Amino acid sequence: MKNIVLIILIAILAYNSVYFEKLSELADSGTSEFNFGAYADSLYNQGILKNDEAVNLEVLLNELKTDKDLAFKNYGNRLGIGSSAFFMTKIEGEVIAKTELGLKVRTPSKQVVEVDTKFIFGNAIRDASQLVQLTDFKTNAEFNALSEALNQIIREKEIPVQLEKINQGDHVSVTGALKLSKNQELPIQLLPVKLKRQ
């Protein structure tokens, strides 16, 4: 009899100590308080768009030819070890092609730069902005979630509106993120954060 009572008691305790909650209910409950979308929107509108410190691409390319290490130190942002860095840069020039993938812009020095308006993914914009650090977040997953939210705002909301006003032959200014390694060859491809028809 004692064994039966003991077994029933253990079963009741085990049942009450384990429960499952739907993921949707957990999200709705406010357990995850950080709003990556709102933070990314603020970062973009109050930080990236208002930052006028992007280096002119032609200046950057000239300095890379003169002293690559110094150019990476002065203008690049690296979050870890390696030969790659992220740069926020700007160009002006003529749109010589407009496709579903983006723009090709020819600068006054005849440098042709590809502006990718479709595949805006990865961490280039977040890291080139130099406005956030890995230590600002508890995990890499959170740090990457910010990139995803920021890229989505730029790719789906901001750039399409700006792109509608631009046609082949127009003179434009572009601010965008660029990932370069010290061994990289041209062509240069920018992920835009701001497009403007001149």
N, C-alpha and C positions, 0 to 999 in steps of 0.2 A: 504494500500500500504506500509505504514511504517513497519507494522508487517511482511509482506512478505519479504521485504528487510532485516529486522533484522534476520529473520529465516535463510535466505540464507547466510548471513554474519557469523552467528554462526556455520552453517554447514561447511562452508569453513574453518574456524579457527579450528574446531574440527578435520576435515579430515587431515589438515596439521600438527597438533600437535601430532598425533598418527601414528606410523609406525612400521612395523615388519621387522626383519632382520633374515635371515637363520642362524642357529647356525654354520654351516660349514663356511659361509662367515665371521662370527664374529671371528672364530678361525684363518682363513686365513689372517685376517686383521691385526693381530699382537696385538690385544687388550690385550690378555693374554701373557705377555712378559716373564714370568718365565718358564724356560725349566726344568721340574722336572727330565726328563731322563738324561740330560747332568749333572745336579747337582748330581744326584745319582751316575752316572758313575765316576765323580770326587771324590765323597765321598768314593766310594768303592776302586778305584785304588790308590788314593793319600792319603787316610786316613786309612780305615780299613785294607787293605793289608799291609800297611807299619807300622802298629801299632804292636809292639812286647810285649805289656804289658798285654796280656791275661794271666789270672792266670791258673796254672796247675790244672786240675780238682781234682786230688787226694789231692793236697794241700788245695783246697777249701773245699772239703768234710771233711778233718781232722779238719780244722778250724771251720767248722759248728758244728762239734761234741763238740769242746772245748768251743767256745763262739759264738753262732749263731748271736747275735746282732752285735758283733764286725766284724764278717765275712761279714755280709750284709753291714755294714758301710764302710769297707775297699775295698770291691770288687764289690758291687752291685750298681745299678743305679735305683732309683725310681723317677718317675715324679710326683707322688702325694702320698696321704696317702694310707695305706693298708699294708698287710703283704707280698706282692710279690715284687721281685726285678729282674732286668735283669743283667746277668753276661756274659762277654766275656771270654771264657775259652778254654783250649787246652788239647789235649790228644795224646798219642802215644799208639799203640798196634797192635794186629793182627786182621785182618778181619776174623771173624768166620762165617759170612753169608753176602751174597750180594743178594738183591732182588730188585724188581721194586720200592719198597718203600724207599730203602736206604741200609745202612750198619749196621752191629752189630760188634762192636770193643771191644776186650777184652784187658784191660790194664795189665801192669805187676803185679798189685795187684789183678788180676782176677775180677776186676769190669767190667761188660758188659755194654757198652754204645750204645744206639741206635742213629744213625745219619740219620735224616730224609732228604733225598735229593729230595723228590717229593712235599711235602706239605709245601713249604717255603712261609708262609703268616704271616700276623700280624705285630706287631711292635717290636718283640723281637730283631731283628738284629739292627734296628735303635737305639733302646734305650740302648742295651748292648754296642754299640760302644761308647757311651757318647760323640759323636762328634757334636750332634745337640740338641737344646733345643726347647721347645714349643714356647718360646718367640722369636725365630728366624723367626717365621711365623705369618701371620696376623690371620689365622683361623685354627681350628682343621682340617678342610677339606684339607687345604694345607699341614699341618703336616703329615696327613695320606697319601696324594698323594705321598709324598716323600718315605714313607714306601713301597707303591705299586711299585714305579719305582725301588727302590733298590732291593726289593725281586725279581722282574722280571729279572733284570740283573743277579742276583746270580742263580736263579732257571732255567732260560732258556738259559743263555749264558755261565756262568763261571763254575758252578758245573758239568754240563754234560760233558764238555771237560776234566775236571780233573777225573771224575768218569770212563771214558772210559779206563783209564790206570790202574785201580785198580781191582783186582780179589780176590776171597776168598783165604786166606792163606797169602796174602801180609801183610807186615808191613807198617803201615801208620801213618801219623800225621794229626790231624784234629784240626782246630780252628773253634769255633762256638759259637752261642748265646744260652743262657740257661735262662729260666724263672723259678724261684724257689719261693715258698712261705715258710714261716717258719714252716709250718705244713706238707710240702710235703714229700711223701715217694718215694723211688726208684720204678721203674727204671728211669734213667736219659735219657733225649732225647735232642740232640743238633740239632740246625738248622745251617748247616755248612756255613762258608764264605770262607773257604780254605781247600782243601784236597790235600794231597801229598803222593805219594808212596815213601817209604824210600828205 
